[in-house]
Amino acid sequence: MRRFSRAIAVRTTLTVLFATSAATCSTVTTPTPAAPFTTTLNGTSVVNFGLTSQLLTSDRRGIATVTLTYGTAASELDFFATPTTCTAGPFSDSTPPCPFGNGFLQSNATTKVLTFGVTQGQVVKLWIQQVSGAAAQAFSIAVSIQ
């Protein structure tokens, strides 16, 4: 009888230990993702058939979503991202040529979005070109990097 009650006591102790450790180990906490880096770049204006640029420096590695917004669809702004080595614009005949893998040429839109990967500290040149419209256009560029 003693042997039997001792076995029950050992089994009860083990059951309590396993249940306690299982309860402790089963608590899973999901890490909170870091808030995205956000900033806004404002441009005073770009004239008809004019070209201007803004520099964007990434404070972290991630995916950049860059949104160009301007006032009226009567003016058409094109939007490109290039390396900073591009000094004369994405369509120039400069040497070395300006590679641009990210560009937005959609007509009749007052918002244009580019998405591309960046590394921490990387500098990207954002180009804004007005291809139609009589008046200079002010613009805003919203940046989010996640």
N, C-alpha and C positions, 0 to 999 in steps of 0.2 A: 504494500500500500504506500509505503514511504517513497519507494522508487517511482511509483505512478504519480504521486502528488508533486514530487520534485521535477519530473518531466513536464507536468502541466505548468509549473511555476516558470521553468526555463522557457517553454514555448510562449507563455504569456508575456514574459519579459522581452523576448525576441520580437514578438508581434508588435508590442508597444514601441520598441526601438525602430523597427522598419516603418511603422505608420508615421512616427514622428519625423524620421529622415525623409520619407516620401513626401510628406506635407511640406517640409522645408525646401526640398529640391524642386518641387513642382511649381513654385512661385516663379513665374517668368516675368521679367520686366522688359518692356520694349524701350530702347533708348529713344529719347526725344530727338527728332532730327533738328539740326541747326537751322535757325531762321535764315532765309535767303538774304544775300547781300543785295541791297537795292540802292539805286541812285538815279538822279535825273540830270540830264545834260540839256541845257537850253541854248538854242541858236537864235541869234537876233534876226537874221534873214538870209535868204539866198535869192539872188536876182534871176530873172528869166535867162535861161541857158547858162546860168552860173553854177559854180561848183564850190563847195566848202567841206571842211572835214572837222571832226571832233576826235580826240583821243580817249579811249576807254582803257583804264588799268584795272585788271581783275584782282580783287583782294583774296580770292580763293580759287581752287580748282573746282570745275563743275560745268554745267550747261548754262550758257548765257542766253537769255531771251531779251532781245533788244527791240523796242517798239518805237517807231517814228510816228509822230502825230503832228498834223498841220491843219490849218484852218479850212481850206476850201478845195473841193475836187475840180474847180475851174483851173487850178494850177496843178501840174503833175510833177511830183518829186520822186526821183529814183533813189534807192538806198542800198549801199554796199558796205561790206566789211573787208578790209585788206590788212596785210602786215604793215608795220610802220615804215618799211623800206620803200613803200609806194609813196612817192612824193608828188606826182603830177596827176593823180587820179586813175581810176580803174580802166579808163579807155584810152589812156595816153600811149604814145609810142616810146615811152621812156626805156632806158636801159639801166638796170634790168627791168623786164616787163613787170607790170603789176598783176600778180595773180589775184583773182577774186573768186573764191568758191562760194561766197555768200552774197547774193544780190537779189533785189526785189524790183521788178519792172512792171508790176500790175497797174493797169490804168484805172482811173476813176475811183480811187480809194484815198481816204485821208488818214488811214492808219496802215502801216506796213511793219511786218514782224520778221526779224532774222533770228535764227537759233543756231548756235554753234558751240563747240567745246572750247574751254579755256583752261589754262594752268594758272596757278597762283603767281602774281606779278607780271603776267603777260600783258602787253600793251597791243591793242587793236586800233586801227584807224577806221573810223566810220565816215563814209562819204555820203553827202547829200547833194544831189544834182537836180536843178529845176529844168525840166525839158519842155514845158509849155506853161503859158500864163503870162499875163502882162505885168502883174505887180510882184514885188518881192514878197516872199513867204517866210513868216516866223515859224519855228518848229520846236518841238520838244522830243527828247529821246529818253524813254524810261528803260532802265536796265535792272534785270533781276538775274542773279547767279545762284543756282542751287546745286 
